Amino acid sequence: SELLALSLLVLALPLNVEGAPKCNDACVTIGSITDQQASDFINKSLCVAMPYMPGCSIYKNCKNGNIKSDQYCKMIPMLANICSPKYGETMSGMSGCAAYNSACEPTCNCTTTTQDTCTKDMLPALLPTMKAQHSVFKICKSDRAVPAPCSKCVMYDSAATMPSMSYCPQDPLDVLSDLCSPMPFNANCTLWRTMCETNPFLAFYCNRNGTLSSVPSTASSKIADSLHSTVLVLGLAFLYAWRGST
């Protein structure tokens, strides 16, 4: 079973070769990539090879209506969520990113599109796969009562040569949202909470089953933490005073 878990973990590792993006044989501009082509790159290549990427989760839930955003559910930004090194996966080494790279990445030696255009309307603060799966691992391994969503993933508590990781074959961002929605202030939900604070329209991930009216802001989080600490200190003081009087 350990070998199986290790094999699954290796499958979950990013395939990108740093500094070696795939390039088209012919140069293109970002404006020449049609919505249908971008959809095919995502749906028939990138998300077939690595369906568990958060960028694929965004694409799937934009298409089925769980995410409603005219700005962020456009095809080119969703392709950029997976291919661009600015946010998300940085999967420029995958063949499905070749056209995007040729339009946007200088290493392809034919960029004619400005970086602002290439990254326009990308989803900010989107968790990449590795961070989403590591957050799932930390939550599922730290709680004595293992939350039900953890059953959707395989936990691999690593050897020294590899990071501890979960492998969630369907959608680690979905699993993390199930775990974090009821406890957004959990230390292992920080990246998820940042994503939700930055993108308030992501109710599908950030407001599961109506458990939250909204994800509290960082300022609200600090106030809540401060109140919690104050109550704890007052409670301890009361306990010591009571014990001293008995």
C-alpha positions in Angstrom: 0.0 0.0 0.0 2.9 2.3 0.6 4.2 1.7 -2.9 0.8 2.5 -4.3 0.6 5.7 -2.3 4.0 6.7 -3.5 3.0 6.0 -7.1 -0.1 8.1 -6.8 1.9 10.9 -5.3 4.3 10.9 -8.2 1.4 11.1 -10.6 0.2 14.1 -8.7 3.5 16.0 -9.0 3.6 18.9 -11.5 4.9 18.0 -15.0 6.3 21.4 -15.8 10.0 21.5 -16.7 11.3 24.8 -15.2 12.6 27.1 -17.9 11.6 24.9 -20.8 8.1 25.8 -22.0 6.6 24.1 -24.9 6.4 26.4 -27.9 4.3 26.3 -31.1 6.1 25.8 -34.4 4.6 29.0 -35.6 4.3 32.2 -33.5 0.8 33.3 -32.5 -0.8 36.2 -30.7 -3.1 35.8 -27.7 -5.8 37.4 -29.8 -5.5 34.8 -32.4 -6.2 31.9 -30.0 -10.0 31.3 -30.3 -12.2 30.4 -27.4 -12.8 27.0 -29.0 -9.0 26.4 -29.3 -8.5 27.4 -25.6 -11.3 25.2 -24.6 -9.8 22.3 -26.5 -6.4 22.9 -24.9 -7.9 22.7 -21.5 -10.6 20.1 -21.9 -8.8 17.7 -24.3 -5.2 18.1 -23.2 -4.3 19.8 -20.0 -7.2 18.6 -17.8 -7.1 15.1 -19.3 -3.5 14.8 -18.3 -4.0 16.4 -14.8 -7.7 16.7 -14.0 -7.0 17.5 -10.4 -5.4 20.9 -11.1 -7.3 23.8 -9.4 -7.3 25.5 -12.8 -9.3 22.5 -14.2 -11.7 22.8 -11.2 -12.3 26.5 -12.1 -12.9 25.6 -15.7 -15.3 22.8 -14.9 -17.3 24.9 -12.4 -17.4 27.9 -14.7 -18.8 25.6 -17.5 -21.4 24.0 -15.3 -22.6 27.3 -13.8 -21.3 26.8 -10.2 -19.1 29.8 -10.8 -20.7 32.8 -12.3 -18.3 35.5 -13.5 -18.2 37.1 -16.9 -14.7 38.3 -16.1 -13.0 35.2 -14.8 -14.8 32.5 -16.7 -13.5 33.6 -20.1 -11.6 31.0 -22.0 -8.2 32.7 -22.4 -7.9 33.6 -18.7 -8.8 30.1 -17.7 -6.1 28.8 -20.0 -3.7 31.3 -18.4 -4.7 30.0 -14.9 -3.0 26.7 -15.9 -0.2 27.9 -18.1 1.1 31.2 -16.8 3.8 31.5 -14.2 2.0 34.5 -12.6 -0.7 32.5 -10.7 -1.8 29.0 -10.5 0.0 26.0 -12.0 2.8 27.3 -14.2 2.3 24.3 -16.5 4.2 25.8 -19.4 6.0 22.5 -20.0 2.7 20.8 -21.1 1.9 20.7 -24.8 -1.6 22.2 -24.2 0.2 25.4 -23.2 2.3 25.7 -26.3 0.1 28.3 -28.1 -0.2 30.4 -24.9 3.5 30.2 -24.4 4.2 31.3 -28.0 2.0 34.3 -27.5 3.2 35.2 -24.0 6.5 33.7 -22.9 9.7 35.4 -24.0 11.6 32.0 -24.1 9.6 31.0 -27.2 11.3 34.0 -29.0 8.2 35.2 -30.7 6.1 37.1 -28.1 4.0 39.8 -29.7 1.5 40.1 -26.8 2.1 42.3 -23.8 2.2 40.6 -20.4 -0.7 42.6 -19.2 -2.8 41.1 -22.0 -1.5 37.6 -21.3 -2.4 37.8 -17.6 -5.6 39.9 -17.8 -8.5 38.4 -15.8 -6.5 35.5 -14.5 -7.8 34.4 -11.1 -5.6 35.9 -8.4 -4.5 33.8 -5.4 -5.6 30.5 -7.0 -3.9 27.7 -5.1 -1.7 25.4 -7.2 -2.1 21.7 -6.9 0.8 21.0 -4.7 -0.2 23.6 -2.1 -3.9 22.5 -2.2 -2.9 18.9 -1.7 -0.4 19.7 1.1 -3.1 21.7 2.9 -5.5 18.8 2.7 -2.8 16.5 4.1 -2.0 18.8 7.0 -5.7 19.0 8.0 -6.4 15.3 7.6 -3.4 14.2 9.5 -3.7 16.8 12.3 -7.3 16.2 13.4 -7.9 13.3 15.8 -11.4 12.8 14.3 -10.6 12.5 10.6 -13.0 14.7 8.6 -15.2 12.9 6.1 -13.8 14.7 3.0 -10.4 13.2 3.7 -11.7 9.8 2.5 -11.6 11.3 -1.1 -7.8 11.4 -0.9 -4.8 9.1 -0.3 -2.4 10.4 2.4 1.3 9.9 2.0 3.4 10.7 5.0 6.7 11.0 3.2 10.2 9.9 3.5 12.8 12.6 3.9 13.3 12.9 0.2 9.7 13.9 -0.6 7.2 16.3 0.9 4.3 14.9 2.9 1.3 15.1 0.6 -2.2 14.0 -0.2 -3.3 12.7 -3.5 -6.9 13.7 -4.4 -7.5 12.3 -7.8 -10.6 14.3 -8.5 -10.3 17.8 -7.1 -8.1 18.8 -4.2 -9.5 22.3 -4.2 -13.0 20.9 -3.8 -11.9 18.7 -0.9 -10.0 21.6 0.7 -13.1 23.8 0.4 -15.2 21.1 2.2 -12.6 21.0 5.0 -12.1 24.7 5.4 -15.6 26.2 5.0 -16.6 25.1 8.5 -13.2 26.3 10.0 -11.8 29.1 7.9 -9.4 30.3 10.6 -7.6 26.9 10.7 -3.9 27.5 10.1 -3.9 25.1 7.2 -6.7 27.0 5.5 -4.8 30.3 5.2 -4.1 30.0 1.5 -7.7 28.9 0.9 -9.0 31.9 2.9 -6.8 34.3 1.0 -8.2 32.9 -2.3 -11.7 33.4 -1.0 -11.1 36.9 0.4 -9.5 37.9 -2.9 -12.3 36.4 -5.0 -15.6 37.0 -3.2 -17.6 35.5 -6.2 -16.2 32.1 -5.5 -19.1 31.1 -3.2 -19.1 27.6 -4.7 -15.8 27.0 -2.9 -16.0 29.5 0.0 -19.6 29.2 1.2 -20.3 25.5 1.3 -23.8 24.5 2.4 -24.5 28.0 3.7 -22.2 27.5 6.6 -20.7 30.9 6.0 -22.4 34.1 4.8 -18.9 35.1 3.6 -15.3 34.3 4.4 -14.3 36.8 7.1 -11.6 39.3 6.1 -8.1 39.1 7.6 -9.0 42.0 9.9 -12.1 40.2 11.1 -9.9 37.1 11.6 -7.5 39.1 13.8 -10.4 40.5 15.9 -11.9 37.1 16.3 -8.5 35.7 17.4 -8.0 38.6 19.8 -11.5 38.0 21.3 -10.8 34.3 21.6 -7.5 35.0 23.4 -9.2 37.5 25.8 -11.9 35.0 26.7 -9.3 32.3 27.3 -7.2 34.6 29.6 -10.3 35.6 31.6 -11.4 32.0 31.9 -8.0 31.0 33.2 -7.9 33.9 35.6 -11.4 32.9 36.9 -10.2 29.3 37.3 -7.1 30.2 39.3 -9.2 32.6 41.5 -11.8 29.9 42.1 -9.1 27.3 43.0 -7.4 29.8 45.3 -10.6 30.3 47.2 -11.3 26.7 47.8 
